[in-house]
Amino acid sequence: MALWVAGPVLAIAITTVGYEARPGLNWFLSIAAIALSLAVLERPSPRALASQRYVAVGVAVGLSSLLAVTADALLQSLLALAIAVLGAVVVRLGAGLAPGELGPAQCLATPWQATRLTASAASRVVGDRLRTVGEGRAIAPLRGTAAAAAIVMVFGGLLAEADPTLAAARDSIVHAVTSLSGIGRVGVCTALAFGLVGFLGVACHCAGNPRAGGAGRASPAVHTDTERLIILGTVAALFAVFLLLQAPYLFENPGARAGSGVTFAAAVHRGFIEITIVASLTAGIVLLLDRRAARGPRETAVRIVGYLVLLECVLLLGSAWLRLDAYEGAYGYTLPRTYVRGYVLALAVTLLMLAAELRAGVDPARFCWRLGMVAVAALAALAIGNPGAWVVRANAERYIASGRMDWDYLAQTGPDGLPTLAHLLPRLTVPEQARVTETLRASGWRPGAPDRWFEWNLHRSMARGARQAITHESP
C-alpha cells in the first residue's frame, strides 16, 4: 500500500513541475522527494545511511541541486545522465548486488539490469494489487471512489454554469484531457508512476526482489609475472622512445613553426585524440593484467614497470594540455576547449588513482566506485566553477594583452557567461560594444518565457538581467 501511495503521488508531483519545463529547481525537488520517500519507506539505520547505496542517493541529490545553478545545456545533460546512472546503481545494490561485486562488467550492465529489475518489481506490485482487488477485499473502496468521482464530475459541471471560477476550472480540465499536451502528460505521469513503484520497491526491499543476476566472480589467475613484465615493459619502452623522438611535437606546438605543414587545429585535435585513446587503452591493459595476475617472484619489478607506464601516460596528457594552451593563445577560449581541459585533468587523476591501486593489487569494484566519484567531482566542479564566465574573462584578458578577440563568439556566450560579459562590456570601445550588442540581439542566448517558480535557475535568472542591461530590451 505504501508503494501504491508513494509512486503515483511522486509521479504527479514530478510531472507537474517537470513536464515541458526547463531544468532548474524542479530537478532538485524531484530527486530530493524520491530520496525522502526511499528513507521513509525503508527507515534505514544510521549504519545503513553510510552504505554505498545511500551514498549514491545522497550524491544524486547533490548533483540535482547543480541543475538549479548552471544553465549550460551540455552540463545539464551530463548531470542528468549521472543522476540516472546513480539511480541504476541504487537499484542494483538494492536488489542484492554486493558493493564489492560492482566491477567493470557489472557497471556496463547496470543500466539494462536496473531497468529490468525496476520493471519486474513494478509488475509484481501491480499484479499483487490486482489480485487483491479480484479477491474482493478492495471492491468496496474502489467502487466508492469511482462513484464519488462520477458524482463530482456531474455536479461540478452543472454548478460551473452558475459560477465563472468553476467554469474556468472545468474548461481547463477539459482542455488538458482532450489536448495532445494533456494526453502526453497523463502518459508520462502513468509511466513515471509505474517506474517509481518499481524503483522504490527494489531500492527499499519492498517488492520481493530477486538478487541481481550476474554476480561478479573472482577472475582466474592467468597472466604470470613474466608475461606481465614483457607486456608492460614493451609498452614502457615504446612510450619512452616516442617521447624522446617526438618531444618537440609533444611539448611544443608544431603549428607555430613556419614550414611545419601542421595547422594549430590539426596539432591540438589530432594530439588529443591520440593521447586520449592511448591513455585509456593503457589504463585498461594495466587493470586487466593486474586483475588476472598469477603472482610470482617478480611482482616488485612488474609494479615498478606499471608505475613507469602510467607516469608516461601522464606525461602524454601533459603534452595535450600544453598544446591546447598554445592553441587557445592563438584562437581564443571556448567552452568545448574548456571541457577538453576538464577531461584531461580527470583522466590524469584516474591514472594516478590506478597507480595507487597497483600498490596492493587492483580491486575492480573499489576502483570503479572511485572512478565514478572522480567523474561526479569533475561534473560538480564544472557546474559550480561556471566555465562560461571563465571563458568570457579569459578572452577579455587575452584581448587586453594582444588586441585579438572573436567578437561574434563572445556575443554568443550562453547564459552562464552573460553576467560576466555585462560586467566587462564598459571596458570595450563604443564600436566594440555596439558589435557585441548587435550580435547578441541577432544570435545570442534568448531568455524565452519567464521561469515558473519550479524552473528557477541561478545563472539563467542572472542572465536575464545581464541581457537586458546589454541590449536594453524590455524583459
C-alpha positions, 0 to 999 in steps of 0.5 A: 500500500505504501508503494501504491501511495508513494509512486503515483503521488511522486509521479504527479508531483514530478510531472507537474513541475517537470513536464515541458519545463526547463531544468532548474529547481524542479530537478532538485525537488524531484530527486530530493522527494524520491530520496525522502520517500526511499528513507521513509519507506525503508527507515534505514539505520544510521549504519545503513545511511553510510552504505554505498547505496545511500551514498549514491542517493545522497550524491544524486541529490547533490548533483540535482541541486547543480541543475538549479545553478548552471544553465549550460545545456551540455552540463545539464545533460551530463548531470542528468545522465549521472543522476540516472546512472546513480539511480541504476546503481541504487537499484542494483545494490538494492536488489542484492548486488554486493558493493564489492561485486560492482566491477567493470562488467557489472557497471556496463550492465547496470543500466539494462539490469536496473531497468529490468529489475525496476520493471519486474518489481513494478509488475509484481506490485501491480499484479499483487494489487490486482489480485487483491482487488479480484479477491474482493477485499478492495471492491468496496473502496474502489467502487466508492471512489469511482462513484464519488468521482462520477458524482463530482464530475456531474455536479461540478459541471452543472454548478460551473454554469452558475459560477465563472471560477468553476467554469474556468476550472472545468474548461481547463480540465477539459482542455488538458484531457482532450489536448495532445499536451494533456494526453502526453502528460497523463502518459508520462505521469502513468509511466513515471508512476509505474517506474517509481513503484518499481524503483522504490520497491527494489531500492527499499526491499519492498517488492520481493526482489530477486538478487541481481543476476550476474554476480561478479566472480573472482577472475582466474589467475592467468597472466604470470609475472613474466608475461606481465613484465614483457607486456608492460615493459614493451609498452614502457619502452615504446612510450619512452622512445616516442617521447624522446623522438617526438618531444618537440611535437609533444611539448611544443606546438608544431603549428607555430613553426613556419614550414611545419605543414601542421595547422594549430587545429590539426596539432591540438585535435589530432594530439588529443585524440591520440593521447586520449585513446592511448591513455585509456587503452593503457589504463585498461591493459594495466587493470586487466593484467593486474586483475588476472595476475598469477603472482610470482617472484617478480611482482616488485619489478612488474609494479615498478614497470606499471608505475613507469607506464602510467607516469608516461601516460601522464606525461602524454596528457601533459603534452595535450594540455600544453598544446591546447594552451598554445592553441587557445593563445592563438584562437581564443577560449571556448567552452568545448576547449574548456571541457577538453581541459576538464577531461584531461585533468580527470583522466590524469587523476584516474591514472594516478588513482590506478597507480595507487591501486597497483600498490596492493593489487587492483580491486575492480569494484573499489576502483570503479566506485572511485572512478565514478566519484572522480567523474561526479567531482569533475561534473560538480566542479564544472557546474559550480566553477561556471566555465562560461564566465571563465571563458568570457574573462579569459578572452577579455584578458587575452584581448587586453594583452594582444588586441585579438578577440572573436567578437561574434563568439563572445556575443554568443556566450550562453547564459552562464557567461552573460553576467560576466560579459555585462560586467566587462562590456564598459571596458570595450570601445563604443564600436566594440560594444555596439558589435557585441550588442548587435550580435547578441540581439541577432544570435545570442542566448534568448531568455524565452518565457519567464521561469515558473517558480519550479524552473528557477535557475541561478545563472539563467535568472542572472542572465536575464538581467545581464541581457537586458542591461546589454541590449536594453530590451524590455524583459 
